[in-house]
Amino acid sequence: MAHILIVYSTTDGHTRRICERLKQVVEERNHRVELVAIDDASQVRLESFDKIVLGASIRYGKHRKEVYDFVRAARQVLESRPNAFFSVNVVARKPEKNRPETNPYLRKFLKQIAWRPRELAVFAGKIDYQLYDFWDRQIIRFIMWMTKGPTDPRAVAEFTDWKQVEAFGRRVCEM
Ligand SMILES: Cc1cc2nc3c(=O)[nH]c(=O)nc-3n(C[C@H](O)[C@H](O)[C@H](O)COP(=O)(O)O)c2cc1C
């Protein structure tokens, strides 16, 4: 039985929901899981976990600064045990951009950091226009219009393939 830490960076909560699904899958296989928001990760003793997973969403082309800070500070511990990273973004709803090898944000992120995660994944996220402030809503609607996504300002569109999330959970158990 492994003790697994899942650290997440979220703005609107969807990455946390993905982590909760991962936790379920991993716990069904009798491992212990702790979910920690990236803002609280500095209070956690990383060395006490057997495996570490980091998940982060994209906003305006980037993961949050805290993600880079965490990776820099935790790199040695991460690399000393099985580790994984996943990114959440809506570009990944496109079949040609939904794999670690083809998702532009994940490719760019890996070029920017020294850590080489053992397992990688990318999941399509969620759009919920009512959650956003006026300008975010207009900008995301414009991007969606350009990329043939939903533009109705009341739309809630979840693109996440939960089977893919579950499969990643199984990979985390095996790594
Ligand atoms: C203000 C804003 C900016 C976003 N920018 C991007 C982006 O540049 N590229 C992308 O693929 N998705 C983008 N997204 C989509 C988010 O990655 C998606 O909504 C994700 O599910 C958010 O996860 P979270 O709730 O964990 O933060 C953006 C969403 C918002 C609200």
The ligand as a Gaussian input file, in Angstrom:
#p B3LYP/6-31G(d) Opt

LIG

0 1
 C       -9.926000      33.329000     -17.649000
 C       -9.666000      31.993000     -18.258000
 C       -8.593000      31.803000     -19.123000
 C       -8.367000      30.554000     -19.715000
 N       -7.329000      30.411000     -20.601000
 C       -7.154000      29.237000     -21.242000
 C       -6.142000      29.095000     -22.226000
 O       -5.369000      30.007000     -22.494000
 N       -6.055000      27.903000     -22.878000
 C       -6.877000      26.848000     -22.599000
 O       -6.768000      25.809000     -23.240000
 N       -7.824000      26.949000     -21.638000
 C       -7.992000      28.111000     -20.963000
 N       -8.953000      28.228000     -20.015000
 C       -9.783000      27.064000     -19.687000
 C       -9.379000      26.436000     -18.362000
 O       -8.123000      25.809000     -18.469000
 C      -10.472000      25.441000     -17.963000
 O      -11.625000      26.189000     -17.688000
 C      -10.109000      24.577000     -16.792000
 O      -11.131000      23.615000     -16.610000
 C       -9.937000      25.391000     -15.534000
 O       -9.584000      24.546000     -14.478000
 P       -9.659000      25.041000     -12.954000
 O      -11.113000      25.219000     -12.632000
 O       -9.037000      23.947000     -12.187000
 O       -8.880000      26.316000     -12.859000
 C       -9.216000      29.459000     -19.415000
 C      -10.280000      29.647000     -18.528000
 C      -10.513000      30.882000     -17.953000
 C      -11.687000      31.059000     -17.025000

